Amino acid sequence: MSKVLVFESDKWLADILVEEFTDAGAAVTWFEFPPTSLADAVAAIAPDLITMDIIMRDMDGFQATFLLKEDPRTMDIPLVFYTGLGAREDVERGLALGAKQYYVKSNA
């Protein structure tokens, strides 16, 4: 069974993502915001995929992604951004940090 780790600050959207991945047969863990020991927490879960919001409390998704991609235990886990930030600079920054894809939640 695949494991997916969802970082999403919006509970309503997190519920949708968790339901979709669960329906597809994945075991899903949701974090509203990155925990203090981010790489330790992610390494303990050992997900096959991470979805990352950018605007979160305490640490934004760019910072979290940087930390995960710098840690040998988590650097090779595929990560996709799923966020409301759709400016070209944000997309380029996310992909430069090592994200496999960058999806914008809404253009509104």
Secondary structure in CASP SS format (residue, H / E / C, confidence):
PFRMAT SS
TARGET T0000
AUTHOR 0000-0000-0000
METHOD secondary structure of the structure
MODEL  1
M C 1.00
S C 1.00
K E 1.00
V E 1.00
L E 1.00
V E 1.00
F E 1.00
E C 1.00
S C 1.00
D C 1.00
K H 1.00
W H 1.00
L H 1.00
A H 1.00
D H 1.00
I H 1.00
L H 1.00
V H 1.00
E H 1.00
E H 1.00
F H 1.00
T H 1.00
D H 1.00
A C 1.00
G C 1.00
A C 1.00
A E 1.00
V E 1.00
T E 1.00
W E 1.00
F E 1.00
E C 1.00
F C 1.00
P C 1.00
P C 1.00
T C 1.00
S C 1.00
L H 1.00
A H 1.00
D H 1.00
A H 1.00
V H 1.00
A H 1.00
A H 1.00
I H 1.00
A C 1.00
P C 1.00
D C 1.00
L E 1.00
I E 1.00
T E 1.00
M E 1.00
D C 1.00
I C 1.00
I C 1.00
M C 1.00
R C 1.00
D C 1.00
M C 1.00
D C 1.00
G H 1.00
F H 1.00
Q H 1.00
A H 1.00
T H 1.00
F H 1.00
L H 1.00
L H 1.00
K H 1.00
E H 1.00
D C 1.00
P C 1.00
R C 1.00
T C 1.00
M C 1.00
D C 1.00
I C 1.00
P C 1.00
L E 1.00
V E 1.00
F E 1.00
Y E 1.00
T E 1.00
G C 1.00
L C 1.00
G C 1.00
A C 1.00
R H 1.00
E H 1.00
D H 1.00
V H 1.00
E H 1.00
R H 1.00
G H 1.00
L H 1.00
A H 1.00
L C 1.00
G C 1.00
A C 1.00
K C 1.00
Q E 1.00
Y E 1.00
Y E 1.00
V E 1.00
K C 1.00
S C 1.00
N C 1.00
A C 1.00
END
